[in-house]
Amino acid sequence: MTEDLTDWVFSRYGNEQYHPGLDRINRALDSFKNTFSETKIITIAGTNGKGETTLRLSHLLQNESHCVWTSPHIERITERFRSEEGEISEEVLRLLMEKCHNEVMSSAYQLTYYEFLFYVFISWAKERRPKYLLLEVGLGGRLDAVNALDADLVLLPSISRDHQEYLGNRYDLILKEKLGVLREGGTLISFLDLKYLRERAGEYCGRVGAHFRDLALESLLPSFQFSARNQFLAYAAYSFLKEQVIKKNWKPLESALSGRGEILHLGAKWHLFGSHNVDGMRKLIQFLQSDIYNFKIPFDAIIIAFSKRDKADLTLMLKMIKASGLGKIKVTTFTHPKAAPREWIESLARLEGLDFVEDIESFIQGKDSGHILVAGSYYFLGHLKSRLCGRQPSAHSR
């Protein structure tokens, strides 16, 4: 049996953990950088909305040659590697990973899990020589591996508190880390809520000699219409790249992306919404309670699980979903290097008077009708989706 690609990387580079710094990846990519002198590099930073903005822009560029890097993956590691032709095949990626691993070993590069996969992506993009390179920041910005390449255009969909142990607990400090991907002569297009952050972003652009476009001055979309805002940001970026004027009759697409409003019709209707931090959970609740979402709450059930983060954040998110009136909540856990510890979740569920599901299989069984909301960690959504669709998660994710 062929080894799962996620397990293949895990066995050679360990868990995907945050190791800030550009020295390792700069050394590995030193000979690659001139390859993209004719390529427009678009870097997507921010707290929430990076992934959807990136994928929506990729859709708009479907008739242009481009390569897309996203992180993390929800179901398959191949999701991180896309082009105008779609997701990379597992066969092509396996051969590329083996080739790149040999290069890493022979050159003694000291790369992390995330950095190795980004090295593989850049090697793939080098072969394709795309017109556009779309790079979603993994965490932060200034010290993320994607910042090894100079961005021509930076997209910033949101700023909120997340990964405070690395990025700080003040919005201005978080913004500064995100804007670390901006270069002199580049352009920033942002869609931020808070006026003072928009002012800070403008001031930062002035200091580094970058251009600034503030979409909050061009659109009245409320913050809880997060998908529409991400799509508008992608559309504004596309219009900028193609030197076109934004159309006043622009409307967002109704189609949903994987784990971002996706509905699976498998007996019951499973509504999947990644909402991995406090701000994401707050906006999701506001969205589902509004008249915009075409479904009358409450759901027949809610199943939720979280990635590991501050206990205070986990507690707050559970309190928010409990008070939302969206439906009866069941909390569970899943086995993954980034999952919140089981003992934490069991304890918090007891404190909040919520049902704890021991085994997700027992929850899935018998769900032949009704509407079920699946929320929390994107890793959990991928885990549950694999179970629902009859696929097994990779060994180190179970």
C-alpha positions in Angstrom: 0.0 0.0 0.0 1.4 3.4 -1.0 2.1 5.7 2.0 -0.3 8.6 2.5 1.5 11.8 1.4 0.7 13.6 4.7 2.3 10.7 6.6 5.2 10.7 4.2 6.0 14.3 5.1 5.3 13.8 8.8 7.8 10.9 9.0 10.6 13.0 7.5 9.9 16.5 8.8 7.7 16.0 12.0 4.5 17.8 12.9 3.5 21.1 11.3 4.5 23.5 14.1 5.3 27.2 13.9 9.0 28.0 13.6 9.3 31.7 12.7 12.2 32.9 10.7 13.3 33.3 7.1 17.0 32.1 7.3 16.2 28.4 6.6 13.9 29.0 3.6 15.9 31.9 2.2 18.9 29.6 2.0 16.9 26.8 0.3 15.2 29.2 -2.2 18.3 31.4 -3.0 18.8 30.0 -6.5 15.0 30.1 -7.3 14.2 33.8 -6.8 15.3 35.1 -10.2 12.9 32.5 -11.8 9.9 34.7 -10.9 11.2 38.1 -12.1 8.5 38.1 -14.8 5.8 36.7 -12.4 3.3 38.9 -10.5 3.5 37.8 -6.9 0.3 38.2 -4.8 0.6 37.6 -1.1 -2.6 37.2 1.0 -2.2 37.9 4.7 -4.7 38.5 7.6 -6.3 36.7 10.4 -9.5 35.3 8.8 -10.5 35.0 5.2 -7.1 34.4 3.7 -7.9 31.0 2.2 -11.2 32.0 0.6 -9.8 35.2 -0.8 -6.9 33.2 -2.3 -9.2 30.6 -3.9 -11.7 33.2 -5.2 -8.9 35.1 -6.9 -7.6 31.8 -8.4 -11.1 31.2 -9.8 -11.1 34.7 -11.4 -7.7 34.0 -12.9 -8.7 30.6 -14.3 -7.9 31.6 -17.8 -4.4 32.8 -16.9 -1.4 30.8 -15.9 -1.0 30.8 -12.2 0.1 28.7 -9.2 -1.6 28.8 -5.8 -0.2 28.1 -2.4 -2.6 27.7 0.5 -2.3 26.4 4.0 -3.4 24.3 5.9 -5.1 21.6 3.9 -8.6 20.4 5.0 -8.7 16.9 3.5 -5.7 16.3 1.2 -2.2 17.7 1.2 -2.6 18.2 -2.6 -5.0 21.1 -1.8 -2.0 23.3 -1.0 -0.9 23.1 -4.7 -3.2 24.5 -7.3 -3.0 26.0 -10.8 -5.3 27.1 -13.5 -5.6 23.4 -14.3 -6.9 22.6 -10.8 -5.4 20.8 -7.8 -2.1 18.9 -8.4 -2.4 15.2 -8.8 -1.1 12.9 -6.0 1.1 11.1 -8.4 2.8 14.3 -9.6 3.2 15.6 -6.1 4.7 12.4 -4.8 7.4 12.4 -7.4 8.1 16.1 -6.8 8.3 15.6 -3.0 10.8 12.7 -3.4 12.9 14.8 -5.7 12.8 17.8 -3.4 13.6 15.7 -0.4 16.7 14.4 -2.0 17.7 18.0 -2.8 17.1 19.0 0.8 19.2 16.1 2.1 22.1 16.6 -0.3 22.2 20.4 0.5 21.7 19.9 4.2 18.8 22.4 4.3 17.2 22.4 7.8 13.5 22.8 6.8 10.4 22.4 8.8 7.3 20.6 7.7 5.7 23.8 6.4 8.9 25.1 4.8 9.5 21.8 3.0 6.1 21.8 1.4 6.6 25.5 0.4 10.0 24.5 -1.1 8.2 21.8 -3.1 5.6 24.3 -4.2 8.2 26.8 -5.4 10.0 23.9 -7.3 6.7 23.1 -9.0 6.0 26.7 -9.8 9.5 27.1 -11.2 8.7 24.3 -13.7 5.4 26.0 -14.7 6.7 29.6 -15.0 3.3 31.1 -14.2 2.1 34.6 -14.9 0.8 34.9 -11.4 1.9 33.4 -8.1 -0.7 33.4 -5.3 0.7 32.9 -1.8 -1.4 32.5 1.3 0.5 33.3 4.5 0.5 30.4 7.0 0.9 32.4 10.2 1.7 36.1 10.7 3.5 37.4 7.7 6.8 39.0 8.4 8.5 35.7 9.4 6.4 33.3 7.3 8.1 31.3 4.5 6.1 33.1 1.8 7.8 36.3 2.7 11.0 34.9 1.1 9.5 36.2 -2.2 8.9 39.9 -2.8 5.2 40.6 -3.2 3.9 43.0 -5.9 0.4 43.0 -4.4 -0.7 42.3 -0.8 -4.3 41.5 0.1 -5.5 41.9 3.7 -9.0 40.7 4.5 -9.1 41.1 8.2 -7.2 41.7 11.5 -8.3 40.1 14.8 -6.6 38.4 17.8 -5.2 35.0 17.0 -1.9 33.3 17.8 -1.2 36.0 20.3 1.8 34.1 21.7 3.6 34.9 18.4 1.9 38.0 17.1 1.1 40.0 20.2 -2.3 40.8 21.8 -2.8 44.3 20.3 -4.4 44.9 16.9 -1.7 47.3 15.9 1.1 44.7 16.7 -0.8 42.0 14.7 -1.2 44.4 11.8 2.5 45.2 11.8 3.4 41.5 11.6 0.9 41.0 8.7 2.2 44.0 6.8 5.7 42.7 7.0 5.1 41.1 3.6 4.7 44.5 1.9 7.6 45.9 -0.2 8.5 49.3 -1.5 6.7 50.0 -4.7 4.1 47.3 -4.0 0.4 47.7 -3.4 -1.8 46.9 -0.4 -5.6 46.3 -0.8 -7.3 45.8 2.5 -10.8 45.3 3.8 -10.5 46.1 7.5 -13.3 47.1 9.9 -11.6 49.4 12.4 -10.9 52.9 11.2 -7.7 53.2 13.3 -6.2 50.0 11.7 -7.0 51.4 8.3 -5.2 54.6 9.2 -2.3 52.6 10.5 -2.1 50.6 7.3 -2.1 53.8 5.3 0.7 55.2 7.4 2.7 52.0 7.1 2.3 52.1 3.3 3.6 55.7 3.4 6.7 54.8 5.3 7.7 51.9 3.1 6.7 53.6 -0.2 3.8 51.3 -1.0 0.4 52.2 -2.5 -2.7 51.7 -0.5 -6.3 51.0 -1.4 -8.9 50.8 1.3 -12.0 48.8 0.3 -13.9 49.8 3.4 -14.3 53.2 1.6 -15.7 51.4 -1.5 -18.2 48.8 0.0 -20.9 48.8 2.6 -20.7 45.0 3.2 -21.0 44.4 7.0 -18.3 42.4 8.7 -20.4 39.3 9.2 -20.9 38.9 5.4 -17.4 37.5 5.5 -17.6 35.4 2.4 -19.0 38.3 0.3 -16.2 40.5 1.6 -13.5 38.0 0.7 -15.0 37.7 -2.7 -15.0 41.4 -3.2 -11.4 41.7 -2.1 -10.5 39.0 -4.6 -12.5 40.8 -7.3 -10.7 44.1 -6.5 -7.4 42.4 -6.7 -8.3 40.9 -10.1 -9.5 44.3 -11.3 -6.2 45.8 -10.2 -4.1 43.1 -11.9 -6.1 43.5 -15.1 -6.2 47.3 -14.9 -10.0 47.3 -14.9 -12.5 49.5 -13.1 -14.6 47.7 -10.4 -18.2 47.3 -11.7 -20.9 48.8 -9.6 -23.2 45.9 -10.2 -20.8 43.3 -8.8 -22.4 40.4 -6.9 -20.8 37.6 -5.0 -21.0 34.0 -6.2 -23.5 31.7 -4.4 -21.2 28.6 -4.7 -19.4 27.7 -1.5 -15.8 26.5 -1.0 -14.8 23.4 0.9 -15.3 24.0 4.7 -16.5 27.5 4.0 -20.3 27.3 3.9 -20.2 24.0 2.1 -23.3 21.8 2.5 -23.0 18.0 2.2 -26.2 16.1 1.3 -25.5 12.7 2.9 -28.9 11.7 4.4 -28.8 14.7 6.7 -27.6 18.1 5.4 -24.2 18.9 6.9 -23.4 22.7 7.0 -19.6 23.1 7.3 -18.2 26.4 8.5 -14.6 26.7 9.7 -14.6 29.1 12.6 -11.3 28.5 14.4 -10.9 31.6 16.5 -13.1 34.0 18.5 -13.6 36.6 15.8 -14.4 33.9 13.3 -16.9 32.3 15.6 -18.5 35.7 16.4 -19.0 36.6 12.7 -20.3 33.1 11.9 -23.0 33.4 14.6 -23.9 36.9 13.3 -24.1 35.5 9.7 -26.2 32.5 10.6 -28.6 34.7 12.7 -29.0 37.2 9.8 -31.5 37.1 7.0 -28.6 36.5 4.5 -28.2 32.8 5.2 -31.0 30.9 3.5 -31.9 28.6 6.4 -34.2 29.1 9.3 -32.4 28.3 12.6 -32.2 26.4 14.9 -30.2 23.5 13.4 -31.2 20.0 14.5 -27.8 19.6 16.0 -24.4 21.3 16.2 -21.1 19.4 16.4 -18.0 21.4 17.2 -14.3 20.7 17.9 -11.3 23.0 18.2 -7.7 23.3 17.4 -5.3 23.9 20.4 -5.4 27.5 21.5 -5.7 29.6 24.7 -8.2 28.1 27.1 -9.8 31.5 27.6 -10.5 31.6 23.8 -12.0 28.1 23.9 -14.2 29.0 26.8 -15.4 32.2 25.1 -16.2 30.4 21.9 -18.2 27.8 23.7 -20.1 30.4 25.6 -20.8 32.3 22.4 -22.2 29.3 20.5 -24.2 28.2 23.6 -25.9 31.6 23.8 -26.5 31.9 20.1 -29.7 29.9 19.9 -28.5 28.1 16.8 -29.4 24.7 18.1 -28.4 21.9 20.6 -24.6 21.7 20.9 -22.4 18.7 21.1 -18.7 19.1 21.7 -16.1 16.5 20.6 -12.4 16.0 19.9 -10.3 14.5 17.2 -6.8 13.2 17.1 -4.4 15.5 15.3 -1.2 17.2 16.3 -2.9 20.6 16.4 -6.1 19.5 18.1 -7.0 20.9 21.5 -6.3 18.3 24.3 -9.2 16.0 25.0 -9.1 16.8 28.8 -9.5 20.5 28.1 -12.6 20.0 26.0 -14.2 17.5 28.3 -13.7 19.9 31.2 -15.0 22.9 29.4 -18.0 20.9 28.1 -18.9 20.0 31.7 -18.5 23.6 32.9 -20.8 24.9 30.2 -23.3 22.0 30.6 -22.8 20.8 27.0 -22.9 17.2 25.7 -19.6 15.6 25.0 -19.4 13.1 22.1 -16.9 10.4 22.8 -16.6 9.1 19.3 -17.5 11.0 16.2 -18.6 7.8 14.5 -21.4 7.4 17.1 -22.6 10.9 16.3 -22.6 10.3 12.6 -24.6 7.1 12.8 -28.3 7.5 12.5 -28.1 11.1 11.1 -30.3 10.3 8.1 -32.2 13.6 8.0 -32.2 17.1 9.4 -29.7 20.0 9.3 -26.4 19.7 11.2 -24.0 22.6 11.7 -20.3 21.5 11.8 -18.1 24.3 13.2 -14.7 25.0 14.8 -11.3 23.9 13.5 -10.7 23.4 9.8 -8.7 20.3 10.7 -11.8 18.9 12.4 -14.0 19.7 9.4 -11.6 17.8 7.2 -11.6 14.9 9.7 -15.4 14.8 9.8 -15.8 15.2 6.1 -13.4 12.3 5.5 -15.6 10.1 7.8 -18.8 11.2 6.1 -17.4 10.5 2.6 -16.0 7.2 3.6 -12.4 8.1 3.6 -9.9 7.5 6.4 -7.8 10.4 7.7 -4.0 10.0 7.4 -2.4 7.9 10.2 -0.9 10.7 12.2 -4.2 12.7 12.0 -6.3 10.0 13.5 
